[in-house]
Amino acid sequence: MWNFLVVFGAGGSLAKSSLVRRLLKPASILLAIGVIIAGVIYAGIVFHALSERSSAPHVHTHSTH
C-alpha cells in the first residue's frame, strides 16, 4: 500500500528509494493522526455549540413587572 501511495504521489523512481519510504510512512501516519485529532476537536466544538443552543436561556426575554 505504501508503494502505491508513493508511486501515486511522487512517481515510480522515487518509490524505489528507501529514504523516501522511510520518510513517507511516518509522515503519512502523523498526517492521519493530525486529521483524527482535528476531527475530534471539531466535533467537540460542534456538539458543545448544539448543547448550548438547545438549553433553556438563563435570562427571560419578557418581564411581567
C-alpha positions in Angstrom: 0.0 0.0 0.0 2.8 2.4 0.8 4.4 1.7 -2.6 1.1 2.6 -4.3 0.9 5.9 -2.3 4.4 6.8 -3.1 4.0 6.0 -6.8 0.7 7.9 -7.0 2.1 11.0 -5.3 5.8 11.2 -6.3 6.4 8.9 -9.3 7.9 5.5 -9.8 11.6 6.4 -9.5 11.1 7.9 -6.0 9.1 4.9 -4.9 12.2 2.7 -5.2 14.2 4.9 -2.9 14.4 3.5 0.6 14.9 7.0 2.0 11.6 8.2 0.6 9.8 5.1 2.0 11.3 5.7 5.4 10.3 9.3 5.5 6.9 9.0 3.8 5.5 6.3 6.1 5.9 8.3 9.4 4.8 11.5 7.7 1.6 9.9 6.5 1.0 8.4 9.9 1.5 11.8 11.6 -0.9 13.3 9.0 -3.6 10.7 9.7 -3.2 11.3 13.5 -3.5 15.0 13.0 -6.6 14.7 10.9 -8.2 12.5 13.6 -7.3 14.9 16.3 -8.7 17.8 14.3 -11.9 15.9 13.7 -12.4 15.2 17.3 -11.8 18.8 18.3 -14.2 20.0 15.6 -16.9 17.5 16.7 -16.5 18.6 20.3 -16.9 22.2 19.4 -20.0 21.5 17.3 -21.6 19.3 20.0 -20.9 22.0 22.6 -22.5 24.6 20.4 -25.5 22.4 19.8 -25.9 21.7 23.5 -25.8 25.4 24.4 -28.3 26.2 21.7 -30.7 23.6 22.8 -30.6 24.5 26.5 -33.1 27.0 28.0 -31.9 30.6 28.2 -30.9 31.9 31.7 -32.4 35.3 31.2 -36.1 35.6 30.4 -36.9 37.8 27.4 -40.2 39.1 28.8 -40.9 40.6 32.2 -44.4 40.9 33.7 -43.4 43.8 36.1 
